[in-house]
């Protein structure tokens, strides 16, 4: 049986061996609790026929647990200094591929085709760099990858926003953008004490499972997201005021906005956080012809 990488003693040994220093700019916080890692992997429901995509493996703490559970692990690491470390720490495993690349610039679908031929069940499982959590998630969702979903760690505050329900202070355009693609839930809360170095905030692991079909059908997805972003631009403003000030020529088109709100049964004095994704979808479709160039 191999020694787990993710213990305080082993982590320090590895860091000392390579003279590794953490880069704050890359959001590097390494997990040092094997039980947490086992729990993360268990939430992904991987089998020996599954593939796992990881982002930011660090020194391989989560990677090795994924390798034990899945058929193939592909891990994207941006920090070149970690490549020799990973080659060493993960040497006992023959089902891991480390790719030196920025995930935000990578063609992940192409990598999946090359590295995971024949694997039909694929999950993204990662301790995401906190400073780019949202861009990473939105890129991978927009890329329409052939995956089942995500089990990812992030700041608890961001996890609360992603999984929020209408009517709560956490609910916003990010909640809607992500819940359009996936069913989102907090799987577990992770204290800051299980990281090296210790971050300033607690973390949470969220599970995102892709919808077979989005929960709403709209004329134009991009316009739906524009309407939701605009509706939350200033949370204390009414939906009417936000749409007027945020949509192109919104001030001149007040009557069209009022007509669309009335058509959808939405009071102009409501605030964005009270609207469900279904109401936003109706509203976006009602506004579409007034604010988008139709051919």
C-alpha positions as CSV (number, residue, x, y, z in Angstrom):
1,X,0.0,0.0,0.0
2,X,1.4,3.4,-1.0
3,X,1.8,6.2,1.6
4,X,-0.8,9.0,1.0
5,X,0.7,12.2,-0.3
6,X,-1.8,14.3,1.7
7,X,-0.5,14.1,5.2
8,X,1.2,17.1,6.9
9,X,4.5,15.1,7.3
10,X,4.6,13.7,3.8
11,X,3.6,17.0,2.2
12,X,6.4,18.8,4.1
13,X,8.9,16.1,3.0
14,X,7.9,16.6,-0.7
15,X,8.0,20.4,-0.5
16,X,11.4,20.4,1.2
17,X,12.8,17.8,-1.2
18,X,12.1,20.1,-4.2
19,X,12.5,23.4,-2.4
20,X,9.0,24.3,-3.5
21,X,7.5,27.7,-2.4
22,X,3.9,28.5,-2.8
23,X,2.8,31.1,-5.4
24,X,-0.1,33.2,-4.0
25,X,-0.8,34.4,-7.6
26,X,-1.7,30.8,-8.5
27,X,-3.9,30.2,-5.5
28,X,-1.9,27.2,-4.3
29,X,-3.3,25.6,-1.2
30,X,-2.6,21.9,-0.8
31,X,-4.9,19.5,1.0
32,X,-3.2,17.6,3.9
33,X,-6.1,15.3,5.0
34,X,-6.6,12.0,3.2
35,X,-10.1,11.5,4.6
36,X,-11.3,14.7,3.0
37,X,-9.8,13.5,-0.3
38,X,-11.6,10.2,-0.1
39,X,-14.9,12.0,0.6
40,X,-14.4,14.2,-2.4
41,X,-13.8,11.2,-4.7
42,X,-16.7,9.3,-3.2
43,X,-19.1,12.2,-4.2
44,X,-18.0,11.7,-7.8
45,X,-19.3,8.1,-7.9
46,X,-16.4,6.9,-10.1
47,X,-15.9,3.3,-11.2
48,X,-13.1,1.5,-12.9
49,X,-14.7,2.4,-16.2
50,X,-14.7,6.2,-15.4
51,X,-12.4,9.0,-16.4
52,X,-11.5,11.9,-14.2
53,X,-10.4,15.4,-15.3
54,X,-8.5,17.3,-12.6
55,X,-7.4,21.0,-12.6
56,X,-4.4,22.1,-10.5
57,X,-3.1,18.8,-9.1
58,X,-0.5,20.5,-6.9
59,X,1.8,17.7,-5.6
60,X,-0.8,15.0,-6.6
61,X,-2.8,14.6,-3.3
62,X,-6.2,14.3,-5.0
63,X,-4.7,12.9,-8.2
64,X,-3.6,9.7,-6.5
65,X,-7.1,9.1,-5.0
66,X,-8.6,9.6,-8.4
67,X,-6.2,7.2,-9.9
68,X,-7.2,4.5,-7.4
69,X,-10.9,5.0,-8.2
70,X,-11.0,5.6,-12.0
71,X,-9.7,4.0,-15.2
72,X,-7.9,7.2,-16.4
73,X,-7.0,10.5,-14.8
74,X,-6.0,13.6,-16.9
75,X,-4.7,16.5,-14.9
76,X,-4.0,20.0,-16.1
77,X,-1.2,21.8,-14.2
78,X,-0.2,25.4,-15.1
79,X,2.9,25.6,-12.8
80,X,5.9,24.1,-14.6
81,X,7.8,23.8,-11.2
82,X,5.4,21.0,-10.2
83,X,5.9,18.8,-13.2
84,X,9.0,17.0,-11.8
85,X,7.3,16.8,-8.4
86,X,4.2,15.1,-9.9
87,X,6.4,12.7,-12.0
88,X,8.0,11.6,-8.7
89,X,4.9,11.5,-6.4
90,X,2.6,9.8,-8.9
91,X,5.2,7.3,-10.2
92,X,3.4,4.3,-8.7
93,X,0.4,4.9,-11.0
94,X,0.2,4.1,-14.7
95,X,-3.2,5.6,-15.4
96,X,-2.4,9.3,-15.0
97,X,-1.6,11.9,-17.7
98,X,-0.3,15.3,-16.6
99,X,-0.7,18.1,-19.1
100,X,1.2,21.3,-18.7
101,X,-1.4,23.8,-19.7
102,X,-3.6,26.6,-18.5
103,X,-7.1,25.0,-18.4
104,X,-8.6,28.3,-19.6
105,X,-6.7,28.0,-22.9
106,X,-6.9,24.2,-23.3
107,X,-9.0,22.4,-25.9
108,X,-10.4,19.9,-23.3
109,X,-12.6,18.1,-25.7
110,X,-9.6,17.3,-27.9
111,X,-7.7,16.0,-24.9
112,X,-10.6,13.8,-23.9
113,X,-10.8,12.3,-27.3
114,X,-7.1,11.6,-27.3
115,X,-6.6,10.5,-23.7
116,X,-9.9,8.8,-22.9
117,X,-11.0,6.9,-26.0
118,X,-14.0,4.6,-25.2
119,X,-14.6,6.1,-21.8
120,X,-18.2,7.2,-21.6
121,X,-18.4,8.3,-17.9
122,X,-16.2,11.3,-17.2
123,X,-16.3,13.6,-14.2
124,X,-14.3,16.8,-13.5
125,X,-13.0,16.4,-10.0
126,X,-10.7,19.2,-8.6
127,X,-9.6,21.5,-5.9
128,X,-10.0,24.6,-8.1
129,X,-7.7,27.6,-7.8
130,X,-10.0,30.0,-6.0
131,X,-9.1,33.1,-8.0
132,X,-10.4,31.6,-11.3
133,X,-13.1,29.3,-10.1
134,X,-16.0,31.0,-12.0
135,X,-14.1,31.4,-15.3
136,X,-13.0,27.7,-15.2
137,X,-16.5,26.5,-14.5
138,X,-18.1,28.7,-17.2
139,X,-15.6,27.7,-19.8
140,X,-16.1,24.0,-19.2
141,X,-19.9,24.4,-19.2
142,X,-19.9,26.5,-22.3
143,X,-17.6,24.0,-24.1
144,X,-20.4,21.4,-23.8
145,X,-17.9,18.6,-22.9
146,X,-19.0,15.0,-23.0
147,X,-19.0,14.7,-19.1
148,X,-21.4,13.7,-16.4
149,X,-20.6,16.6,-14.2
150,X,-18.3,18.1,-11.6
151,X,-17.2,17.6,-8.0
152,X,-15.1,20.6,-7.2
153,X,-13.8,22.5,-4.2
154,X,-14.0,26.3,-4.0
155,X,-14.5,29.1,-1.5
156,X,-17.6,28.4,0.5
157,X,-18.9,31.9,-0.3
158,X,-18.8,31.1,-4.1
159,X,-20.3,27.6,-3.5
160,X,-23.2,29.3,-1.7
161,X,-23.8,31.6,-4.6
162,X,-23.6,28.9,-7.2
163,X,-26.2,26.7,-5.3
164,X,-28.4,29.5,-4.1
165,X,-32.2,29.5,-4.5
166,X,-34.4,32.5,-5.4
167,X,-35.2,34.9,-2.6
168,X,-31.8,34.5,-0.8
169,X,-29.1,37.1,-0.6
170,X,-26.6,34.7,-2.3
171,X,-28.8,34.2,-5.3
172,X,-27.6,36.0,-8.4
173,X,-26.7,35.8,-12.1
174,X,-24.0,33.2,-11.3
175,X,-26.6,30.9,-9.7
176,X,-28.7,31.1,-12.8
177,X,-25.8,30.8,-15.3
178,X,-24.6,27.6,-13.7
179,X,-28.0,26.1,-12.7
180,X,-29.0,26.4,-16.4
181,X,-26.5,23.7,-17.2
182,X,-26.4,21.6,-14.1
183,X,-28.2,20.5,-10.9
184,X,-26.1,22.1,-8.2
185,X,-25.7,21.1,-4.5
186,X,-23.2,21.6,-1.7
187,X,-21.7,18.1,-1.0
188,X,-19.5,19.1,2.0
189,X,-18.0,22.0,3.9
190,X,-14.2,21.9,4.3
191,X,-12.5,23.8,7.1
192,X,-9.4,25.9,6.4
193,X,-7.3,23.9,8.8
194,X,-6.9,21.0,6.3
195,X,-4.8,23.1,3.9
196,X,-1.2,24.0,3.6
197,X,-0.8,27.0,3.6
198,X,-4.0,27.7,5.4
199,X,-6.4,30.0,3.4
200,X,-8.3,32.8,5.1
201,X,-11.7,31.3,4.3
202,X,-13.5,28.0,4.6
203,X,-14.2,25.9,1.5
204,X,-16.9,23.8,0.2
205,X,-17.2,20.9,-2.3
206,X,-20.1,21.2,-4.7
207,X,-21.5,18.5,-7.0
208,X,-22.8,19.7,-10.4
209,X,-24.6,17.1,-12.4
210,X,-25.5,18.0,-16.0
211,X,-29.1,18.3,-17.0
212,X,-30.2,16.1,-19.9
213,X,-32.0,19.2,-21.1
214,X,-31.8,22.8,-19.7
215,X,-34.6,23.5,-17.2
216,X,-35.9,26.2,-19.6
217,X,-36.0,26.7,-23.4
218,X,-35.2,30.2,-24.7
219,X,-34.8,31.9,-28.0
220,X,-31.2,32.9,-27.3
221,X,-29.1,31.6,-24.4
222,X,-26.6,34.5,-24.5
223,X,-29.5,37.0,-24.2
224,X,-31.0,35.1,-21.2
225,X,-27.6,35.5,-19.4
226,X,-27.4,39.2,-20.4
227,X,-30.9,39.8,-19.0
228,X,-30.0,38.0,-15.7
229,X,-26.6,39.9,-15.3
230,X,-28.4,43.2,-16.0
231,X,-31.2,42.4,-13.5
232,X,-28.6,41.9,-10.7
233,X,-26.3,44.8,-11.7
234,X,-27.4,46.8,-8.7
235,X,-29.2,44.5,-6.2
236,X,-31.1,47.3,-4.5
237,X,-32.7,48.5,-7.7
238,X,-35.9,47.2,-9.1
239,X,-35.9,44.9,-12.1
240,X,-37.3,47.7,-14.2
241,X,-34.6,50.2,-13.2
242,X,-31.8,47.7,-13.8
243,X,-33.1,46.7,-17.2
244,X,-33.6,50.3,-18.2
245,X,-30.0,51.3,-17.2
246,X,-28.3,48.1,-18.3
247,X,-29.8,47.0,-21.6
248,X,-28.8,48.8,-24.8
249,X,-31.1,51.9,-25.3
250,X,-33.0,50.7,-22.3
251,X,-34.0,54.2,-21.2
252,X,-35.7,54.9,-24.5
253,X,-37.4,51.5,-24.4
254,X,-39.0,51.8,-21.0
255,X,-42.5,51.1,-22.4
256,X,-41.3,47.9,-24.2
257,X,-39.7,46.7,-20.9
258,X,-42.9,47.4,-19.0
259,X,-44.9,45.6,-21.7
260,X,-42.6,42.6,-21.5
261,X,-42.9,42.5,-17.6
262,X,-46.6,42.7,-17.8
263,X,-46.8,40.0,-20.4
264,X,-44.8,37.7,-18.1
265,X,-46.8,38.6,-15.0
266,X,-43.8,40.2,-13.3
267,X,-44.3,43.3,-11.2
268,X,-41.8,46.1,-12.3
269,X,-41.0,46.8,-8.6
270,X,-39.7,43.3,-7.9
271,X,-35.9,42.8,-7.5
272,X,-33.8,40.3,-9.5
273,X,-33.2,38.0,-6.6
274,X,-37.0,37.2,-6.4
275,X,-37.2,35.8,-10.0
276,X,-36.8,32.1,-10.7
277,X,-34.9,30.9,-13.8
278,X,-38.3,30.1,-15.4
279,X,-39.4,33.8,-15.0
280,X,-36.1,35.1,-16.3
281,X,-36.5,32.8,-19.4
282,X,-40.0,34.1,-20.1
283,X,-38.8,37.7,-19.6
284,X,-35.7,37.2,-21.9
285,X,-37.9,35.8,-24.7
286,X,-40.4,38.7,-24.3
287,X,-37.6,41.3,-24.5
288,X,-35.7,39.5,-27.3
289,X,-37.2,41.2,-30.3
290,X,-36.8,44.7,-28.8
291,X,-33.1,44.3,-27.9
292,X,-31.6,41.9,-30.4
293,X,-31.2,42.3,-34.1
294,X,-33.5,39.8,-35.8
295,X,-32.7,38.8,-39.3
